């Protein structure tokens, strides 16, 4: 069973790495231990933006997603997705 979890995690990491730096990379607003809230781009380890308030992080994630034609996911303080904003061309 642990082997399946490792395979799932490896597949997920590869999926995000493939999208990193492309227009397919999404932006996630997540809690950040040092700054309060962070915007993380899929496939990158470090935040691309940090803020003291969630609303500032959300505003920046939405701006970045709109600019790149991507999506912004807003997570709760417990990590669950609360909202998503789609700026992709359909």
N, CA, C and O atoms as a GROMACS GRO file, in nm:
protein
  360
    1UNK      N    1   0.083  -0.120   0.000
    1UNK     CA    2   0.000   0.000   0.000
    1UNK      C    3   0.086   0.125   0.000
    1UNK      O    4   0.056   0.221  -0.071
    2UNK      N    5   0.193   0.125   0.078
    2UNK     CA    6   0.282   0.241   0.082
    2UNK      C    7   0.345   0.265  -0.054
    2UNK      O    8   0.369   0.380  -0.092
    3UNK      N    9   0.371   0.157  -0.128
    3UNK     CA   10   0.430   0.171  -0.260
    3UNK      C   11   0.335   0.244  -0.355
    3UNK      O   12   0.380   0.325  -0.437
    4UNK      N   13   0.204   0.217  -0.346
    4UNK     CA   14   0.106   0.288  -0.427
    4UNK      C   15   0.104   0.436  -0.394
    4UNK      O   16   0.094   0.519  -0.485
    5UNK      N   17   0.115   0.471  -0.266
    5UNK     CA   18   0.119   0.612  -0.226
    5UNK      C   19   0.242   0.680  -0.282
    5UNK      O   20   0.233   0.795  -0.326
    6UNK      N   21   0.356   0.612  -0.281
    6UNK     CA   22   0.478   0.669  -0.339
    6UNK      C   23   0.463   0.690  -0.488
    6UNK      O   24   0.505   0.793  -0.540
    7UNK      N   25   0.402   0.595  -0.558
    7UNK     CA   26   0.380   0.609  -0.702
    7UNK      C   27   0.286   0.725  -0.731
    7UNK      O   28   0.311   0.803  -0.823
    8UNK      N   29   0.178   0.737  -0.653
    8UNK     CA   30   0.085   0.848  -0.670
    8UNK      C   31   0.155   0.981  -0.650
    8UNK      O   32   0.135   1.075  -0.727
    9UNK      N   33   0.238   0.991  -0.545
    9UNK     CA   34   0.310   1.115  -0.516
    9UNK      C   35   0.410   1.145  -0.628
    9UNK      O   36   0.422   1.261  -0.669
   10UNK      N   37   0.480   1.045  -0.677
   10UNK     CA   38   0.575   1.066  -0.786
   10UNK      C   39   0.504   1.112  -0.913
   10UNK      O   40   0.553   1.202  -0.982
   11UNK      N   41   0.389   1.051  -0.944
   11UNK     CA   42   0.312   1.092  -1.061
   11UNK      C   43   0.262   1.235  -1.047
   11UNK      O   44   0.264   1.312  -1.143
   12UNK      N   45   0.216   1.270  -0.927
   12UNK     CA   46   0.166   1.406  -0.901
   12UNK      C   47   0.280   1.507  -0.914
   12UNK      O   48   0.262   1.613  -0.975
   13UNK      N   49   0.396   1.476  -0.858
   13UNK     CA   50   0.511   1.567  -0.869
   13UNK      C   51   0.552   1.586  -1.014
   13UNK      O   52   0.581   1.698  -1.056
   14UNK      N   53   0.555   1.478  -1.091
   14UNK     CA   54   0.592   1.487  -1.232
   14UNK      C   55   0.491   1.572  -1.309
   14UNK      O   56   0.529   1.652  -1.395
   15UNK      N   57   0.364   1.554  -1.279
   15UNK     CA   58   0.258   1.631  -1.343
   15UNK      C   59   0.277   1.781  -1.319
   15UNK      O   60   0.268   1.861  -1.412
   16UNK      N   61   0.304   1.819  -1.193
   16UNK     CA   62   0.323   1.960  -1.161
   16UNK      C   63   0.452   2.014  -1.220
   16UNK      O   64   0.456   2.128  -1.267
   17UNK      N   65   0.559   1.933  -1.220
   17UNK     CA   66   0.686   1.976  -1.278
   17UNK      C   67   0.672   2.001  -1.427
   17UNK      O   68   0.732   2.095  -1.480
   18UNK      N   69   0.593   1.920  -1.496
   18UNK     CA   70   0.572   1.938  -1.638
   18UNK      C   71   0.500   2.068  -1.668
   18UNK      O   72   0.522   2.129  -1.773
   19UNK      N   73   0.413   2.112  -1.578
   19UNK     CA   74   0.337   2.236  -1.599
   19UNK      C   75   0.411   2.360  -1.549
   19UNK      O   76   0.375   2.472  -1.585
   20UNK      N   77   0.511   2.342  -1.468
   20UNK     CA   78   0.584   2.456  -1.410
   20UNK      C   79   0.643   2.542  -1.521
   20UNK      O   80   0.703   2.493  -1.616
   21UNK      N   81   0.624   2.673  -1.506
   21UNK     CA   82   0.681   2.767  -1.601
   21UNK      C   83   0.606   2.774  -1.732
   21UNK      O   84   0.650   2.844  -1.824
   22UNK      N   85   0.494   2.705  -1.744
   22UNK     CA   86   0.412   2.710  -1.865
   22UNK      C   87   0.282   2.781  -1.832
   22UNK      O   88   0.254   2.812  -1.716
   23UNK      N   89   0.203   2.806  -1.934
   23UNK     CA   90   0.072   2.866  -1.912
   23UNK      C   91  -0.024   2.770  -1.844
   23UNK      O   92  -0.132   2.810  -1.800
   24UNK      N   93   0.015   2.643  -1.834
   24UNK     CA   94  -0.068   2.545  -1.766
   24UNK      C   95  -0.048   2.545  -1.615
   24UNK      O   96  -0.125   2.482  -1.542
   25UNK      N   97   0.054   2.614  -1.566
   25UNK     CA   98   0.081   2.618  -1.422
   25UNK      C   99  -0.027   2.700  -1.353
   25UNK      O  100  -0.059   2.811  -1.396
   26UNK      N  101  -0.080   2.645  -1.247
   26UNK     CA  102  -0.182   2.715  -1.169
   26UNK      C  103  -0.118   2.780  -1.047
   26UNK      O  104  -0.008   2.744  -1.006
   27UNK      N  105  -0.190   2.876  -0.991
   27UNK     CA  106  -0.143   2.947  -0.873
   27UNK      C  107  -0.232   2.910  -0.755
   27UNK      O  108  -0.354   2.907  -0.766
   28UNK      N  109  -0.167   2.881  -0.643
   28UNK     CA  110  -0.239   2.838  -0.523
   28UNK      C  111  -0.210   2.934  -0.409
   28UNK      O  112  -0.094   2.966  -0.381
   29UNK      N  113  -0.315   2.981  -0.342
   29UNK     CA  114  -0.301   3.061  -0.221
   29UNK      C  115  -0.308   2.963  -0.104
   29UNK      O  116  -0.408   2.894  -0.085
   30UNK      N  117  -0.199   2.960  -0.027
   30UNK     CA  118  -0.186   2.864   0.083
   30UNK      C  119  -0.131   2.934   0.207
   30UNK      O  120  -0.064   3.037   0.196
   31UNK      N  121  -0.159   2.878   0.325
   31UNK     CA  122  -0.098   2.934   0.446
   31UNK      C  123   0.054   2.925   0.439
   31UNK      O  124   0.110   2.830   0.383
   32UNK      N  125   0.120   3.025   0.496
   32UNK     CA  126   0.267   3.030   0.496
   32UNK      C  127   0.312   3.057   0.638
   32UNK      O  128   0.270   3.154   0.701
   33UNK      N  129   0.398   2.971   0.689
   33UNK     CA  130   0.439   2.980   0.831
   33UNK      C  131   0.505   3.112   0.865
   33UNK      O  132   0.481   3.166   0.974
   34UNK      N  133   0.587   3.166   0.776
   34UNK     CA  134   0.662   3.287   0.809
   34UNK      C  135   0.588   3.417   0.779
   34UNK      O  136   0.597   3.512   0.856
   35UNK      N  137   0.516   3.421   0.668
   35UNK     CA  138   0.456   3.547   0.624
   35UNK      C  139   0.306   3.557   0.643
   35UNK      O  140   0.250   3.666   0.633
   36UNK      N  141   0.239   3.447   0.669
   36UNK     CA  142   0.094   3.447   0.682
   36UNK      C  143   0.028   3.371   0.568
   36UNK      O  144  -0.034   3.268   0.589
   37UNK      N  145   0.043   3.423   0.444
   37UNK     CA  146  -0.015   3.359   0.326
   37UNK      C  147   0.083   3.369   0.211
   37UNK      O  148   0.163   3.462   0.202
   38UNK      N  149   0.076   3.269   0.122
   38UNK     CA  150   0.168   3.265   0.008
   38UNK      C  151   0.094   3.228  -0.118
   38UNK      O  152  -0.009   3.160  -0.115
   39UNK      N  153   0.149   3.274  -0.230
   39UNK     CA  154   0.105   3.228  -0.361
   39UNK      C  155   0.216   3.138  -0.413
   39UNK      O  156   0.331   3.178  -0.424
   40UNK      N  157   0.178   3.014  -0.444
   40UNK     CA  158   0.275   2.918  -0.497
   40UNK      C  159   0.233   2.881  -0.637
   40UNK      O  160   0.116   2.854  -0.665
   41UNK      N  161   0.331   2.879  -0.726
   41UNK     CA  162   0.307   2.833  -0.862
   41UNK      C  163   0.336   2.684  -0.866
   41UNK      O  164   0.438   2.639  -0.813
   42UNK      N  165   0.248   2.608  -0.929
   42UNK     CA  166   0.268   2.464  -0.937
   42UNK      C  167   0.404   2.432  -0.995
   42UNK      O  168   0.448   2.492  -1.093
   43UNK      N  169   0.471   2.336  -0.931
   43UNK     CA  170   0.601   2.290  -0.978
   43UNK      C  171   0.719   2.365  -0.920
   43UNK      O  172   0.834   2.328  -0.945
   44UNK      N  173   0.692   2.469  -0.844
   44UNK     CA  174   0.800   2.546  -0.782
   44UNK      C  175   0.793   2.529  -0.631
   44UNK      O  176   0.685   2.532  -0.572
   45UNK      N  177   0.908   2.512  -0.570
   45UNK     CA  178   0.912   2.489  -0.426
   45UNK      C  179   0.887   2.612  -0.342
   45UNK      O  180   0.820   2.606  -0.240
   46UNK      N  181   0.941   2.724  -0.386
   46UNK     CA  182   0.930   2.847  -0.308
   46UNK      C  183   0.812   2.930  -0.355
   46UNK      O  184   0.777   2.927  -0.473
   47UNK      N  185   0.750   3.004  -0.264
   47UNK     CA  186   0.640   3.092  -0.304
   47UNK      C  187   0.687   3.199  -0.403
   47UNK      O  188   0.802   3.243  -0.398
   48UNK      N  189   0.597   3.238  -0.492
   48UNK     CA  190   0.627   3.348  -0.584
   48UNK      C  191   0.582   3.481  -0.526
   48UNK      O  192   0.614   3.587  -0.579
   49UNK      N  193   0.506   3.475  -0.414
   49UNK     CA  194   0.456   3.596  -0.348
   49UNK      C  195   0.415   3.558  -0.206
   49UNK      O  196   0.359   3.450  -0.185
   50UNK      N  197   0.443   3.643  -0.111
   50UNK     CA  198   0.396   3.624   0.026
   50UNK      C  199   0.329   3.751   0.074
   50UNK      O  200   0.361   3.861   0.029
   51UNK      N  201   0.234   3.735   0.167
   51UNK     CA  202   0.160   3.850   0.219
   51UNK      C  203   0.116   3.822   0.362
   51UNK      O  204   0.104   3.706   0.403
   52UNK      N  205   0.093   3.927   0.435
   52UNK     CA  206   0.044   3.914   0.572
   52UNK      C  207  -0.103   3.881   0.578
   52UNK      O  208  -0.150   3.828   0.679
   53UNK      N  209  -0.177   3.912   0.471
   53UNK     CA  210  -0.321   3.884   0.472
   53UNK      C  211  -0.358   3.792   0.356
   53UNK      O  212  -0.297   3.795   0.250
   54UNK      N  213  -0.460   3.714   0.380
   54UNK     CA  214  -0.509   3.623   0.277
   54UNK      C  215  -0.563   3.702   0.158
   54UNK      O  216  -0.542   3.663   0.044
   55UNK      N  217  -0.634   3.812   0.185
   55UNK     CA  218  -0.693   3.889   0.076
   55UNK      C  219  -0.587   3.944  -0.019
   55UNK      O  220  -0.609   3.948  -0.140
   56UNK      N  221  -0.472   3.988   0.034
   56UNK     CA  222  -0.364   4.035  -0.052
   56UNK      C  223  -0.308   3.922  -0.138
   56UNK      O  224  -0.278   3.942  -0.255
   57UNK      N  225  -0.294   3.803  -0.079
   57UNK     CA  226  -0.244   3.688  -0.153
   57UNK      C  227  -0.344   3.646  -0.262
   57UNK      O  228  -0.304   3.612  -0.373
   58UNK      N  229  -0.472   3.649  -0.229
   58UNK     CA  230  -0.576   3.613  -0.327
   58UNK      C  231  -0.573   3.711  -0.443
   58UNK      O  232  -0.578   3.670  -0.559
   59UNK      N  233  -0.566   3.838  -0.413
   59UNK     CA  234  -0.562   3.941  -0.519
   59UNK      C  235  -0.443   3.917  -0.613
   59UNK      O  236  -0.458   3.926  -0.735
   60UNK      N  237  -0.327   3.887  -0.556
   60UNK     CA  238  -0.208   3.865  -0.638
   60UNK      C  239  -0.219   3.735  -0.719
   60UNK      O  240  -0.180   3.732  -0.835
   61UNK      N  241  -0.271   3.629  -0.660
   61UNK     CA  242  -0.287   3.502  -0.732
   61UNK      C  243  -0.383   3.519  -0.850
   61UNK      O  244  -0.359   3.467  -0.959
   62UNK      N  245  -0.491   3.591  -0.828
   62UNK     CA  246  -0.587   3.614  -0.935
   62UNK      C  247  -0.524   3.698  -1.046
   62UNK      O  248  -0.549   3.673  -1.164
   63UNK      N  249  -0.444   3.797  -1.010
   63UNK     CA  250  -0.377   3.880  -1.109
   63UNK      C  251  -0.280   3.795  -1.192
   63UNK      O  252  -0.279   3.804  -1.315
   64UNK      N  253  -0.199   3.713  -1.124
   64UNK     CA  254  -0.103   3.628  -1.194
   64UNK      C  255  -0.173   3.528  -1.286
   64UNK      O  256  -0.130   3.507  -1.400
   65UNK      N  257  -0.280   3.467  -1.237
   65UNK     CA  258  -0.354   3.369  -1.318
   65UNK      C  259  -0.418   3.435  -1.439
   65UNK      O  260  -0.416   3.379  -1.548
   66UNK      N  261  -0.475   3.552  -1.420
   66UNK     CA  262  -0.537   3.622  -1.531
   66UNK      C  263  -0.432   3.662  -1.635
   66UNK      O  264  -0.454   3.647  -1.755
   67UNK      N  265  -0.320   3.711  -1.588
   67UNK     CA  266  -0.211   3.753  -1.678
   67UNK      C  267  -0.158   3.636  -1.761
   67UNK      O  268  -0.122   3.653  -1.878
   68UNK      N  269  -0.152   3.517  -1.701
   68UNK     CA  270  -0.096   3.401  -1.770
   68UNK      C  271  -0.203   3.314  -1.836
   68UNK      O  272  -0.170   3.215  -1.901
   69UNK      N  273  -0.331   3.350  -1.820
   69UNK     CA  274  -0.438   3.269  -1.876
   69UNK      C  275  -0.448   3.133  -1.810
   69UNK      O  276  -0.465   3.031  -1.877
   70UNK      N  277  -0.437   3.132  -1.677
   70UNK     CA  278  -0.432   3.008  -1.601
   70UNK      C  279  -0.546   3.006  -1.499
   70UNK      O  280  -0.653   3.062  -1.524
   71UNK      N  281  -0.524   2.942  -1.387
   71UNK     CA  282  -0.623   2.934  -1.281
   71UNK      C  283  -0.561   2.968  -1.146
   71UNK      O  284  -0.441   2.951  -1.124
   72UNK      N  285  -0.646   3.016  -1.056
   72UNK     CA  286  -0.605   3.043  -0.918
   72UNK      C  287  -0.692   2.960  -0.826
   72UNK      O  288  -0.814   2.961  -0.837
   73UNK      N  289  -0.628   2.889  -0.734
   73UNK     CA  290  -0.697   2.808  -0.634
   73UNK      C  291  -0.672   2.872  -0.498
   73UNK      O  292  -0.559   2.901  -0.461
   74UNK      N  293  -0.780   2.892  -0.424
   74UNK     CA  294  -0.771   2.953  -0.293
   74UNK      C  295  -0.797   2.843  -0.189
   74UNK      O  296  -0.904   2.782  -0.188
   75UNK      N  297  -0.699   2.820  -0.104
   75UNK     CA  298  -0.708   2.715  -0.003
   75UNK      C  299  -0.744   2.774   0.133
   75UNK      O  300  -0.716   2.891   0.161
   76UNK      N  301  -0.805   2.693   0.216
   76UNK     CA  302  -0.835   2.732   0.354
   76UNK      C  303  -0.707   2.720   0.436
   76UNK      O  304  -0.604   2.674   0.386
   77UNK      N  305  -0.714   2.760   0.560
   77UNK     CA  306  -0.599   2.747   0.649
   77UNK      C  307  -0.564   2.601   0.676
   77UNK      O  308  -0.455   2.571   0.725
   78UNK      N  309  -0.656   2.510   0.642
   78UNK     CA  310  -0.632   2.366   0.660
   78UNK      C  311  -0.593   2.297   0.530
   78UNK      O  312  -0.575   2.175   0.527
   79UNK      N  313  -0.580   2.375   0.423
   79UNK     CA  314  -0.533   2.321   0.296
   79UNK      C  315  -0.639   2.280   0.196
   79UNK      O  316  -0.606   2.243   0.084
   80UNK      N  317  -0.765   2.286   0.233
   80UNK     CA  318  -0.871   2.248   0.140
   80UNK      C  319  -0.903   2.362   0.045
   80UNK      O  320  -0.898   2.479   0.083
   81UNK      N  321  -0.935   2.328  -0.080
   81UNK     CA  322  -0.969   2.431  -0.178
   81UNK      C  323  -1.106   2.489  -0.145
   81UNK      O  324  -1.204   2.417  -0.130
   82UNK      N  325  -1.109   2.622  -0.132
   82UNK     CA  326  -1.234   2.693  -0.101
   82UNK      C  327  -1.295   2.754  -0.227
   82UNK      O  328  -1.417   2.756  -0.244
   83UNK      N  329  -1.209   2.805  -0.314
   83UNK     CA  330  -1.253   2.873  -0.435
   83UNK      C  331  -1.156   2.842  -0.548
   83UNK      O  332  -1.042   2.804  -0.524
   84UNK      N  333  -1.204   2.859  -0.671
   84UNK     CA  334  -1.115   2.855  -0.785
   84UNK      C  335  -1.161   2.960  -0.884
   84UNK      O  336  -1.280   2.985  -0.900
   85UNK      N  337  -1.064   3.020  -0.950
   85UNK     CA  338  -1.089   3.125  -1.048
   85UNK      C  339  -1.023   3.083  -1.178
   85UNK      O  340  -0.903   3.061  -1.183
   86UNK      N  341  -1.103   3.072  -1.283
   86UNK     CA  342  -1.055   3.023  -1.412
   86UNK      C  343  -1.039   3.139  -1.509
   86UNK      O  344  -1.136   3.207  -1.541
   87UNK      N  345  -0.917   3.160  -1.556
   87UNK     CA  346  -0.887   3.264  -1.654
   87UNK      C  347  -0.836   3.203  -1.784
   87UNK      O  348  -0.775   3.272  -1.866
   88UNK      N  349  -0.862   3.074  -1.802
   88UNK     CA  350  -0.815   3.005  -1.922
   88UNK      C  351  -0.909   3.034  -2.037
   88UNK      O  352  -1.030   3.043  -2.019
   89UNK      N  353  -0.852   3.047  -2.157
   89UNK     CA  354  -0.934   3.064  -2.276
   89UNK      C  355  -1.005   2.933  -2.305
   89UNK      O  356  -0.945   2.826  -2.302
   90UNK      N  357  -1.130   2.944  -2.332
   90UNK     CA  358  -1.207   2.821  -2.360
   90UNK      C  359  -1.230   2.805  -2.507
   90UNK      O  360  -1.292   2.708  -2.549
   0.00000   0.00000   0.00000
